[in-house]
Amino acid sequence: MPTIPVEPVEPLGAGRDQARRKERIAHTFDLVAKEDYQRAHGGFHDRIGARLTELAGLRPGDRVIDFGCGRGAVLFPAREAVGPDGYAVGIDLSEGMAHATAQEAARLGLRNVSVRVDDIESPGFPDSSFEAVLSSLVLQVTPDPAAAIASARRLLTPGGRFGATSFGPDDDPRWGEAFRVLASFAEPDPEERPDPGAGHRRSGPDIPALLADAGFEAIRVHDEVAHSDYGGPEDWWRSQWGGGRRRVLDRIPESRREEARSAAFAALPPAPLRRTTHILYTTATCG
Ligand SMILES: C[S@@+](CC[C@H](N)C(=O)[O-])C[C@H]1O[C@@H](n2cnc3c(N)ncnc32)[C@H](O)[C@@H]1O
């Protein structure tokens, strides 16, 4: 009897789960886009975006795309670095983020910058259309970081530069503990499915390994510390609502919010509330 070869297939529904995860990412960042995101953590994202732009070695006239641009922490300094003969494009899944950032660019009267809603895992741009792809604090959020890196390679011209940031550890484990205390008050997520990428989101993806697999060269990691200064526990609490962690906090029932907040405050380090986090800046060249 002839044997019929069986091709490995994606588990049924995996594509639908990825799509649903992306809808949820977009929804969370829509909620924080207007105000909270930029106020959260005392300008932390903007400082990291500016540093990534410096390390990426952009040149005047470069065309640069910012993957997961949020409120423009990378986009705006990148636009400045490439000057009037270059341009910077930001893409984000969240309409709220894209809209608020486009409005900011218009308010500032900037010409060589644009923003659109798009998915970094399958961006709608032609091959070899950018000299640089940058992305700050996004590859640990997107469901399939390998797909995002493959698209970066596709969009880059030969010799083009890639740069991304991701979280390393905190110097003081009490920051992570305070958030775990908060999360322990959250109701279970009725939509949560076994997530093959969950490890990525917990410890961050191994960006250098993904870049090497995709054929990038000259891969370097700069490990630097970044600080977030909080005026007090209340300021820390507000910042927790201003980013991706909000989707956990939204599941804490109203009736238990006060209890959750007090328990988390008790777990925080003592004043002054200065969080020191390692940020990994990974740069590479498209071979
Ligand atoms: C933590 S924020 C970082 C934003 C900005 N890069 C910064 O440093 O402030 C993550 C952003 O990535 C976006 N994002 C996550 N997955 C994405 C995807 N697959 N495609 C486009 N944007 C994505 C989110 O909507 C969110 O705006």
Ligand as a Chemical Component Dictionary entry (heavy atoms), coordinates in Angstrom:
data_LIG
# 
_chem_comp.id                   LIG 
_chem_comp.type                 NON-POLYMER 
_chem_comp.pdbx_formal_charge   0 
_chem_comp.three_letter_code    LIG 
# 
loop_
_chem_comp_atom.comp_id 
_chem_comp_atom.atom_id 
_chem_comp_atom.alt_atom_id 
_chem_comp_atom.type_symbol 
_chem_comp_atom.charge 
_chem_comp_atom.model_Cartn_x 
_chem_comp_atom.model_Cartn_y 
_chem_comp_atom.model_Cartn_z 
_chem_comp_atom.pdbx_ordinal 
LIG C1  C1  C 0  6.255 48.938 24.527 1  
LIG S1  S1  S 1  5.615 49.801 23.138 2  
LIG C2  C2  C 0  7.089 50.553 22.454 3  
LIG C3  C3  C 0  6.757 51.749 21.610 4  
LIG C4  C4  C 0  7.961 52.574 21.149 5  
LIG N1  N1  N 0  8.821 51.821 20.272 6  
LIG C5  C5  C 0  8.746 53.087 22.344 7  
LIG O1  O1  O 0  9.910 52.714 22.507 8  
LIG O2  O2  O -1 8.175 53.869 23.114 9  
LIG C6  C6  C 0  5.281 48.488 21.995 10 
LIG C7  C7  C 0  4.598 48.984 20.710 11 
LIG O3  O3  O 0  4.700 47.954 19.719 12 
LIG C8  C8  C 0  3.489 47.873 19.014 13 
LIG N2  N2  N 0  3.427 46.519 18.416 14 
LIG C9  C9  C 0  3.451 45.325 19.037 15 
LIG N3  N3  N 0  3.398 44.325 18.144 16 
LIG C10 C10 C 0  3.368 44.900 16.911 17 
LIG C11 C11 C 0  3.298 44.409 15.578 18 
LIG N4  N4  N 0  3.237 43.080 15.309 19 
LIG N5  N5  N 0  3.273 45.294 14.549 20 
LIG C12 C12 C 0  3.289 46.633 14.792 21 
LIG N6  N6  N 0  3.354 47.163 16.043 22 
LIG C13 C13 C 0  3.388 46.312 17.083 23 
LIG C14 C14 C 0  2.432 48.148 20.079 24 
LIG O4  O4  O 0  1.191 48.534 19.525 25 
LIG C15 C15 C 0  3.110 49.266 20.875 26 
LIG O5  O5  O 0  2.810 50.536 20.355 27 
# 
loop_
_chem_comp_bond.comp_id 
_chem_comp_bond.atom_id_1 
_chem_comp_bond.atom_id_2 
_chem_comp_bond.value_order 
_chem_comp_bond.pdbx_ordinal 
LIG C1  S1  SING 1  
LIG S1  C2  SING 2  
LIG S1  C6  SING 3  
LIG C2  C3  SING 4  
LIG C3  C4  SING 5  
LIG C4  N1  SING 6  
LIG C4  C5  SING 7  
LIG C5  O1  DOUB 8  
LIG C5  O2  SING 9  
LIG C6  C7  SING 10 
LIG C7  O3  SING 11 
LIG C7  C15 SING 12 
LIG O3  C8  SING 13 
LIG C8  N2  SING 14 
LIG C8  C14 SING 15 
LIG N2  C9  SING 16 
LIG N2  C13 SING 17 
LIG C9  N3  DOUB 18 
LIG N3  C10 SING 19 
LIG C10 C11 SING 20 
LIG C10 C13 DOUB 21 
LIG C11 N4  SING 22 
LIG C11 N5  DOUB 23 
LIG N5  C12 SING 24 
LIG C12 N6  DOUB 25 
LIG N6  C13 SING 26 
LIG C14 O4  SING 27 
LIG C14 C15 SING 28 
LIG C15 O5  SING 29 
# 
